[in-house]
């Protein structure tokens, strides 16, 4: 296991050419996420190290407490996402490839790579646009609000005593 330093950085000074697996469970705040919303953050990363470049295939999971759009009740949603990035020579930045979505600069003097924003963005993008709690689709939605038309109300008593002056004007007619 590659040592994990501050935030979500990986020390690359001891890596040898080849494939390395890294697993860690940072706190939500270490992943730059809201700790009141996110919990159980898990990150699995495969690092393919070759001379001056590192291909990182990252898979992240977490639990988020969301508010249901239908019932307005909080519920927990399991989130999952993946992202591939190539850390390579600055001359490669801006290039796209089949195996990776982005190229980030990696200088020969760099001692670590930082996955914090990759993990944060991947999990934020995994939040569904339509947040519906399990079972909420089956619950009826209230479509009528206020008093009912067929209720027998006592018209002689005003609803609010402040209306009594207006009630007197009505009675004068």
N, C-alpha and C positions, 0 to 999 in steps of 0.2 A: 504494500500500500504506500502510495506517495504521500509524504507529510503535507498536511493542510495548514497553512498559516492564517494570517488575518483574513477576514471576510471569506471569499471563496477563491483563494489563490492556490495554485499548485506549483511547488518548487520543481523546476525542470533541470536543475543543475546535475542531479544524479541520474537522470534518465539515460538509458542506453538505446541504441537503435532497435526498433521493434514496437510491439504492441503492449500497452500497459493499461490496466483497469484500475479505476479509482471510484470508490464509493464513499459518500459522506452524507451525514444528516445534519445540515446546518439549522440553526434557529431561523425563524422567519426574518428577524431583524438582520442576521448575518447575510441573508439573501436579499436585503434591501426591500423586504415586503412588510406589510402592516401586520404586526403580531396579533392584533385583535381579530383579524380576518383569516390569516393563514396559520396552519399548524402541520406537523408531521411531514416536513419537507425532506425529500429523499432525492439524491442526485447520483446517477450512475454515469460514468464517463469512460469512454474508450479513447486512449491517446495513441495515435499511430505516429511515432517519432522517426523522422528520417533527416539526418544532417541539419538542414537549416529550416525545417518546417515541421509542424505538428498538426495533424488532422484530429480534431476533437469531435467525437460523436457523443452528444450528451442527451440523456433521457432524465426528465425530472417529473416527480409526482409530489402532490401535496393535498391537504384537505383545506377547503375554504368554507367559511361560514357565510352564506349568501342569504339574501332576502328574496323570497318567492314573489315573482311579479303578479301572480294570480291571487294569492292569499295574504301577502305581506307578512308572512311568518318566516322566521329564520330557519334555515336548514343547512346541513353539511353536504358539500359536493366534493367528490373525489376528482382531482384535476390531474391531467397527464399531458406531457408534451415532449417533443424532441427537437433538437437543433444540431446542425453540423456546421462547424466553422474551421477554417484553415488559418493557422498562425504561420505566416511565411515571410520571406524577405519583403521589404517595403516596395520593391519593384512589382510584386504580384498583387498588391492592393488594388481593388477595383475589378479584378478578374472574377469570372464566375466559373463554376465547375459543376459537374454532374453530382459529385459526392458531397458538396458543401454549398451553403447558401451565401457565405460571406468570407472575405479574406481580411484578416487583421494583421498589422505589422508585427514582425518578430525580429528584433535585432539580435546580433550575435552576443551582445553583452547582457541581454535579458536573462534574469535568473528565475522568473516565475511568469505564469500566465494567470489572468484573472477571469473567472467564469461568472462573477456576481451578476453583471447585467444580462448575460445570456440566460441564466437561471430565472432571474426576476421576470424578464420579458417573456420567456417561454411559458411561465406559469400564469402571468397576467393575460396572455393571449389564449390560454386554455379555458378561461372563464367563459361560459356560454353566454351568447347575446340574450337569449330568452331564458330567464332563470325560473324554472318551474320545479317546485319541491315534489318528491315522490308522492303520488296519490293526489296531488292538487288538481289534476285534470278531471278527476271524478267528482270534485266538490262543486256544488251549485254556486253560481255567482249571483249576488243580490243585485237586482236590476231596478227595483223601485225603492225610493227613499222618501221619508216624510210621512205624513198622515195618510190614511186611506180615505177614499171618496165615500164609501158606504158607511162610515162611522157616524153614529148619531151623536151630534154634539149639542150641548145646551147653548143655544144662541143667545140666551139672556145674560149669561155671565161672560164678561170680557176675558180674553186669554191673559191679558196683562193689564194691571190696574192703571197704567199710564194711558191706556186707550179710552178710559172712561169719558174724557172730555169729547172725544170724537163720537163715542156712543151716544152722548146726549144730543149732538147735532143730528145724528141719524134719527133719533126719536122725535125731534122737532118737526121733521118733514111729515 
